[in-house]
Amino acid sequence: MSEPTPPADRSAAQRAHDLGLKARKALGDPRASVNLRWLRTISGAPVERILEVLAELDGLVPVEQEMRRRHVAGGRPGYASICAPFELYTMVRLLQPKHVVETGVSSGVSSAHFLLALDRNRSGVLHSIDLPTHQRGPILRSDESPVALPPGLASGWSIPFRSSRWDLRIGDSTVLLPALAAELPAIDLFLHDDLHTPEHLTFELETLRPKFSPGAPVLADNTKWTGDAVPRFAAEVGARVSRRGTGDLVGFRFPAKVRRKSPTARPAASS
Ligand SMILES: C[S@@+](CC[C@H](N)C(=O)[O-])C[C@H]1O[C@@H](n2cnc3c(N)ncnc32)[C@H](O)[C@@H]1O
């Protein structure tokens, strides 16, 4: 059984929730309620500092409203993207990463929140890799995934602003990720949100392993489909995995002391 939450923590959690309320409503995703416990674990930042950053979220409301409008106009009113956009924003504000890497862009909810934070930091670059699929006709059919791109639109189609901090690469991560890893001096935050198979996620983690900086958050969404890829990798590097609430978005901080083996994983078979 989990420990009961002390009253002081409960009120901080409530403040965190309240600070994210307007932005969450504007984006229209009820899952995006801020999870303070997860943010603390992954960022290692003190609660007061986290709450200071969360106070910035009201300023994102116009962007969230426009992303919501674009999703609805694109025929995806219930579009299920990353469930923790505000935690992504907050982590980047708190940790000031130089190089953020994400796999899986689609409409761009995670990308937008990384970029909003990098732009506000005035430092750092988001390197995104996406191999999009395309909706076949003018209306999304029931046998098509909502992550497919609406006709005529590109990866990141719901993002209503431009950022010079975005390095977007279109292609298969089994091809592009090793090249990107070779280019970067270090990776300070990673989000896996593309092909959710154990083999593919293991490939991505092993490819980036030599480049993760000490303390870098390593996050993976939809882990109900990726078997033991995250727990196995985390155990090997000596990290403890933390789950966000009851969902299957998980993360850990890459440890400072770990044996850095060369990437040996082979690209996963595409599916
Ligand atoms: C779940 S969506 C990403 C959602 C996004 N992170 C968000 O918050 O809105 C997954 C994306 O990964 C892409 N994808 C699937 N397999 C891929 C691969 N092997 N390499 C790169 N992208 C891939 C999909 O086409 C899709 O655009």
The ligand as an ORCA input file, in Angstrom:
! r2SCAN-3c Opt
* xyz 0 1
  C       1.661      9.053    -30.793
  S       2.161      9.998    -32.169
  C       3.138     11.279    -31.420
  C       2.332     12.205    -30.576
  C       3.080     13.452    -30.148
  N       4.237     13.145    -29.318
  C       2.153     14.424    -29.451
  O       2.346     14.729    -28.252
  O       1.222     14.933    -30.098
  C       3.394      8.949    -32.893
  C       4.085      9.494    -34.133
  O       5.240      8.682    -34.387
  C       5.299      8.389    -35.768
  N       6.117      7.167    -35.967
  C       5.740      5.867    -35.959
  N       6.785      5.065    -36.201
  C       7.874      5.858    -36.342
  C       9.252      5.622    -36.591
  N       9.743      4.385    -36.770
  N      10.082      6.674    -36.670
  C       9.611      7.946    -36.486
  N       8.309      8.230    -36.252
  C       7.451      7.209    -36.187
  C       3.825      8.234    -36.136
  O       3.581      8.259    -37.522
  C       3.233      9.416    -35.389
  O       3.365     10.604    -36.148
*
